[in-house]
Amino acid sequence: MRAILGLIAGIITGLVIAPGTDQNTAGGIVILIGIVFYVISYGVAKSIAKKIPQAMRRKLVTNGIFPFIFMLLMFMIIVYTGLHQKLAG
């Protein structure tokens, strides 16, 4: 689930960042969208895991964070590059 939300967040981030955007602004946009989608994934995971013991629920925060970050960055780069590349010719 977090990998899918990372994919969606990456696509949205790739669409939102315009060419010529300052690096600090682009970094802030990536972090903001990433946090928003990660909080959404936490809420969904918490609602799914209502009957799981408390010890297992603590892992909900960190479980799946690396696939989320990887998918966010990978699809952000792919979408941004696909939209804003200049064709050589």
Sequence and secondary structure as in RCSB ss.txt:
>XXXX:A:sequence
MRAILGLIAGIITGLVIAPGTDQNTAGGIVILIGIVFYVISYGVAKSIAKKIPQAMRRKLVTNGIFPFIFMLLMF
MIIVYTGLHQKLAG
>XXXX:A:secstr
 HHHHHHHHHHHHHHH  TT  HHHHHHHHHHHHHHHHHHHHHHHHHHTTTS HHHHGGGTTTTHHHHHHHHHHH
HHHHHHHHH     
